[in-house]
Amino acid sequence: MADEDPLAFTPVPTSRARHNGWTPERQRRFIAALAMIGLVSVAAREVGMSAKSAYALRKRAGAEEFAIAWDRAVGSGQAHARSTAVERAIHGTLVPVFHRGKRVGARRVFDNKLLVVALRAFAAPGTLGPAFSRDRLDDPA
């Protein structure tokens, strides 16, 4: 496995070359998608495969490097998702405003639930203190 690229790996050898199976190229695309998304089911669907077949491939003999790249990709994808959630929670998202069928501008919408989820994703249990306990966050008062 190459040290310079944490997602580099030797593809899992397959007994038969099938154009619709887990080819080396499809394995690389899966790991790349997993690094962006962080969800196995979505990454598998992105490359035209099922999550079940991805997990089966991971268990095959010779899949050690693939499994390491998979774990790193999941971590990378989840970090990307967390940072996107925080970005959207803090800066909001632009939603177009229409009047009589014409776009007349945009407004920024903030999602407080997204912010709470993002804070929970970053915080280890108990690190935010009592002001951010589960009861306080769920209580609108």
Contacts in CASP RR format, 6 or more apart in sequence:
PFRMAT RR
TARGET T0000
AUTHOR 0000-0000-0000
METHOD contacts of the structure
MODEL  1
MADEDPLAFTPVPTSRARHNGWTPERQRRFIAALAMIGLVSVAAREVGMS
AKSAYALRKRAGAEEFAIAWDRAVGSGQAHARSTAVERAIHGTLVPVFHR
GKRVGARRVFDNKLLVVALRAFAAPGTLGPAFSRDRLDDPA
1 8 0 8 1.000
1 9 0 8 1.000
1 10 0 8 1.000
1 65 0 8 1.000
1 68 0 8 1.000
1 69 0 8 1.000
2 8 0 8 1.000
6 69 0 8 1.000
6 72 0 8 1.000
6 76 0 8 1.000
7 31 0 8 1.000
7 32 0 8 1.000
7 35 0 8 1.000
7 69 0 8 1.000
7 72 0 8 1.000
7 73 0 8 1.000
7 76 0 8 1.000
8 69 0 8 1.000
9 27 0 8 1.000
9 31 0 8 1.000
9 65 0 8 1.000
9 66 0 8 1.000
9 68 0 8 1.000
9 69 0 8 1.000
10 65 0 8 1.000
10 66 0 8 1.000
11 23 0 8 1.000
11 24 0 8 1.000
11 27 0 8 1.000
11 28 0 8 1.000
11 66 0 8 1.000
12 22 0 8 1.000
12 27 0 8 1.000
12 57 0 8 1.000
12 60 0 8 1.000
12 62 0 8 1.000
12 63 0 8 1.000
12 66 0 8 1.000
13 62 0 8 1.000
14 21 0 8 1.000
14 22 0 8 1.000
14 23 0 8 1.000
17 23 0 8 1.000
21 49 0 8 1.000
21 53 0 8 1.000
22 49 0 8 1.000
22 53 0 8 1.000
22 54 0 8 1.000
22 57 0 8 1.000
26 47 0 8 1.000
26 48 0 8 1.000
26 49 0 8 1.000
27 57 0 8 1.000
27 66 0 8 1.000
29 46 0 8 1.000
29 47 0 8 1.000
30 43 0 8 1.000
30 44 0 8 1.000
30 46 0 8 1.000
30 47 0 8 1.000
30 49 0 8 1.000
30 54 0 8 1.000
31 66 0 8 1.000
31 69 0 8 1.000
31 70 0 8 1.000
31 73 0 8 1.000
32 73 0 8 1.000
33 42 0 8 1.000
33 43 0 8 1.000
33 46 0 8 1.000
33 47 0 8 1.000
34 40 0 8 1.000
34 43 0 8 1.000
34 70 0 8 1.000
34 73 0 8 1.000
34 74 0 8 1.000
34 77 0 8 1.000
35 72 0 8 1.000
35 73 0 8 1.000
35 76 0 8 1.000
35 77 0 8 1.000
35 80 0 8 1.000
36 77 0 8 1.000
36 80 0 8 1.000
37 43 0 8 1.000
37 46 0 8 1.000
37 77 0 8 1.000
37 80 0 8 1.000
37 81 0 8 1.000
38 73 0 8 1.000
38 74 0 8 1.000
38 75 0 8 1.000
38 76 0 8 1.000
38 77 0 8 1.000
38 78 0 8 1.000
38 80 0 8 1.000
38 81 0 8 1.000
40 51 0 8 1.000
40 54 0 8 1.000
40 55 0 8 1.000
40 74 0 8 1.000
41 51 0 8 1.000
43 54 0 8 1.000
43 73 0 8 1.000
44 50 0 8 1.000
44 51 0 8 1.000
44 53 0 8 1.000
44 54 0 8 1.000
45 51 0 8 1.000
57 63 0 8 1.000
57 66 0 8 1.000
58 66 0 8 1.000
58 67 0 8 1.000
58 70 0 8 1.000
82 118 0 8 1.000
82 121 0 8 1.000
82 122 0 8 1.000
85 114 0 8 1.000
85 117 0 8 1.000
85 118 0 8 1.000
85 121 0 8 1.000
86 115 0 8 1.000
86 118 0 8 1.000
86 122 0 8 1.000
88 111 0 8 1.000
88 114 0 8 1.000
89 110 0 8 1.000
89 111 0 8 1.000
89 112 0 8 1.000
89 114 0 8 1.000
89 115 0 8 1.000
89 118 0 8 1.000
90 115 0 8 1.000
91 108 0 8 1.000
92 108 0 8 1.000
92 109 0 8 1.000
92 110 0 8 1.000
92 111 0 8 1.000
93 108 0 8 1.000
93 109 0 8 1.000
93 111 0 8 1.000
94 106 0 8 1.000
94 107 0 8 1.000
94 108 0 8 1.000
94 109 0 8 1.000
95 106 0 8 1.000
95 107 0 8 1.000
95 108 0 8 1.000
95 109 0 8 1.000
96 103 0 8 1.000
96 105 0 8 1.000
96 106 0 8 1.000
97 103 0 8 1.000
97 104 0 8 1.000
97 105 0 8 1.000
97 106 0 8 1.000
97 107 0 8 1.000
98 104 0 8 1.000
116 137 0 8 1.000
119 128 0 8 1.000
119 132 0 8 1.000
123 132 0 8 1.000
130 136 0 8 1.000
END
